[in-house]
Every structure is written in C-alpha cells, then in structure tokens.
Amino acid sequence: MEAIGQFIPLILIFAIMYFLLIRPQQKKVKEHAAMVEALRRGDQVVTQGGLIGKVSKVKEDNEVEVEVADGVKVRVVKSTIAQVLNKTEPAK
C-alpha cells in the first residue's frame, strides 16, 4: 500500500505536464498540418523565414511555389509555411 502512495505524486506530475504542455502542442501541430493541407493557389502566406508572398502553384511533392515579387517565384517546402494571411475564396 505504501508503494502506491509513493507513486501518486509522480502520476499527478505527469498528468499536469500532459494537460499543460503535451496536449496543447499536439493540437497546435494538428492545426498547422490542416492549414498546410488547405493551401491553394492565390493564398497569401508568410514563411518561417519571413518571406511574404502569394502561392502560385501547389505541387504534389510537399512543395509550393510562392511568388514574392512580380516574376520572382521561389519553391518552398509546405511545412515551412508559418501563416496564411489572405485566403482565396473556394472554387464553386
């Protein structure tokens, strides 16, 4: 019985860490993955490097082509998109 009593604080610490750190981080990762999957041509995005541009092409191999200035296009890995500023309206 005493052995169980010694493990209760450890279990409580793990539960608190789970609800305060692990679970919110998993939710944030899931939201980022959904945002990256929903990228479409015409969306204005910010990369983790700070580049702001408009998506000109969504490629199948985990890349997007972003136009950062007139005629200047860069290939960006989808997971490095930090934020979508302006979403385009869905095609009907």
C-alpha positions in Angstrom: 0.0 0.0 0.0 2.9 2.4 0.8 4.4 1.8 -2.7 1.2 3.1 -4.4 1.3 6.2 -2.2 4.8 6.9 -3.3 3.8 6.9 -7.0 0.8 9.2 -6.7 2.8 12.4 -6.8 4.7 11.2 -9.8 1.5 10.3 -11.6 0.0 13.7 -10.7 3.1 15.5 -12.1 2.8 13.5 -15.3 -0.9 14.3 -15.6 -0.3 18.0 -15.1 2.6 18.0 -17.7 0.3 16.2 -20.2 -2.5 18.7 -19.9 -0.4 21.8 -19.8 2.3 21.0 -22.3 1.9 17.9 -24.4 -1.8 18.2 -25.4 -1.7 21.9 -26.4 1.4 21.2 -28.5 -0.3 18.3 -30.3 -3.3 20.5 -31.0 -1.1 23.2 -32.5 0.7 20.7 -34.7 -2.6 19.3 -36.0 -3.9 22.8 -36.8 -0.7 23.6 -38.7 -1.0 20.4 -40.7 -4.6 21.2 -41.6 -3.6 24.8 -42.6 -0.8 23.4 -44.8 -3.1 20.9 -46.5 -5.7 23.6 -47.2 -3.2 25.8 -49.1 -4.5 26.8 -52.6 -3.3 29.0 -55.4 -3.8 32.6 -54.6 -3.3 32.4 -50.8 -1.0 35.0 -49.4 1.4 33.3 -47.0 4.3 34.0 -44.6 7.2 31.5 -44.4 9.1 30.8 -41.2 12.0 32.7 -42.8 9.8 35.8 -43.0 9.1 35.9 -46.8 5.6 37.1 -47.7 4.2 36.0 -51.0 1.3 34.6 -53.0 1.0 30.9 -53.7 1.2 30.5 -57.5 1.4 26.7 -57.6 0.7 23.8 -55.2 2.9 20.9 -56.1 2.3 17.3 -55.1 5.7 16.6 -53.6 5.2 18.6 -50.5 6.2 21.9 -52.1 4.5 25.1 -53.1 5.7 27.8 -55.5 5.4 31.3 -53.9 5.6 34.5 -55.9 7.5 37.0 -53.7 7.6 39.8 -56.4 6.5 40.3 -60.0 8.0 37.4 -61.9 10.1 36.2 -58.9 9.0 32.7 -57.8 10.6 30.5 -55.1 9.9 26.9 -54.2 9.1 26.5 -50.5 8.5 23.3 -48.5 4.9 23.3 -47.3 5.8 22.7 -43.6 7.8 26.0 -43.5 4.6 28.0 -44.1 4.1 29.8 -40.8 0.8 31.6 -41.5 -1.8 32.2 -44.2 -2.6 36.0 -44.4 -5.3 36.0 -47.0 -7.2 33.0 -48.2 -8.7 32.8 -51.6 -12.4 32.0 -52.0 -13.1 28.3 -52.7 -13.9 27.5 -56.3 -17.6 26.7 -56.7 
